[in-house]
């Protein structure tokens, strides 16, 4: 069980991926919501408070790269992990340049997801400490 549950949005046009991630993350104690495409993700982030988003790159309606740009405009604090079956250098670069925390190749191992969540928690704590230290000066 997670110490403090995260609010995680899972965005993928493949229902099986959404279901797998939802079960895995809920079993770890996190709160999850899902979306089928980038447009639904943008609407969800406008309406909700998410700590972390797992998002596919290639989806209908609005792809993950365009959605990533919009999510960062809506909420600078939300962190996004991109996922792709086409793990090309271009896709990874576009994701990272767009502000993604990292890019995972599909198919991924469930340990990759667990490790990514743990990295995010660590990353968030470092940011909080930096903010505390900068305010104390």
LINGIVEN-V447188 format. One record per helix or strand of 3 or more residues. SS is the DSSP state (alpha for helix, beta for strand). FROM is the first residue (numbers start at 1). TO is the last residue. Records with the same first field share a line. If there is no record, write none. Layout:
# LINGIVEN-V447188
SS: FROM-TO / FROM-TO
This chain:
# LINGIVEN-V447188
beta: 7-11 / 31-35 / 52-56 / 79-84 / 102-105
alpha: 15-27 / 38-47 / 64-74 / 89-97 / 110-136
